[in-house]
Amino acid sequence: MIDLTPLTLLPQEQLVLASTHENQEMYRYRRLALSFLPNATYISRLMAALGSECEQRLDTLGHVAERLGLSACLTTTEARNDHSLPATAAQRHFFITDDVMADQTLKQALEAAHHSRHFSDRLLETNATPELHEPFLTFARQKHVACRVLQECQEQWRLASGQRPRPEEAHHRARVARLNLSTFG
């Protein structure tokens, strides 16, 4: 019989994966903050705050890596600050110009947040290093909250702009809500 126990990663591998992912998330949220700045400053501030959370998670990873003697596995703070945005993000930078573009961008941001949440959950599941358990648990919780906040932001935007959720989205949300309730019941 095949053992289906989740794979465990070495702490070095987890630190590299987590720091790379958080750097990408930080840059993505910074780009989104700039994109929304001219027309929706409250969304811009939300994206900037989510980017700051990524930066805090990177700092936490740095402290844990230092305690484990694995600081070389992470991108240093100085290196992160030398490049406010990677070249690819700078090339794709644009400003939100209308409600449809804003709705589409928020939808993509929410999809990326769900991916990030899933990634954090997998890191936690594959962790075998006690020193990484608490940070990864906190990261996963923060990612779940970020998804809820972005979903609420998208719903508020749609209400304010007069857009209604598409029927397939409403059906998907109802199905997800039922699944979430069944896990607690």
C-alpha positions, 0 to 999 in steps of 0.5 A: 500500500502507498503511504499518502502521508504528506511530503515534508520539506527541509527547513531550507526548502520551506524558507526559500519557498515561503520567502520567494512567495511572500516577495512576489505577493508583496510586489503584487500588492504594491503594484495593485496599490499603485494601480488603484491610487488615482481612482480608488484610494481606499482600495489602494490603501488596502492593497498597501496594507496587505503588502505591508503584511507580506513585508512583516511575514518576510521579517518574521521569516528572517528572524526564524531563519536567523535562529535556525542558522539558515539566513542565507536561504532568504532574500535580505531586507536590503536587497528587497529595498533596492528594487521597489518593483521587479522589471516585469511588474513595472512593465505591466503597471497600469492605472485602473481607469473604469469600473469594469477594469476595477472589478476585473482587477479585484477578481484577479486579486482575490484569485491570487489571494486564494492561491496564496492561502492555499500555498500557505496551508500546504506549507503548514501541512508539510512542515516538520520543523517546530520553529516554523510551525507557529509562523506558518500557522499565523501566515495561514490565518492571515491569508484566510483573513486577506481572502475574506477582506478582498472578497468583501472589498470586491462586493462593496465595489460592485455595490457602489458601482451598481454591478451585480454578481454574475449567477455562476459567482453567486452559485459558487459562493453559496456552494463554498459557504455550504462547504465551510458550514459543513466542516464546522457542523 
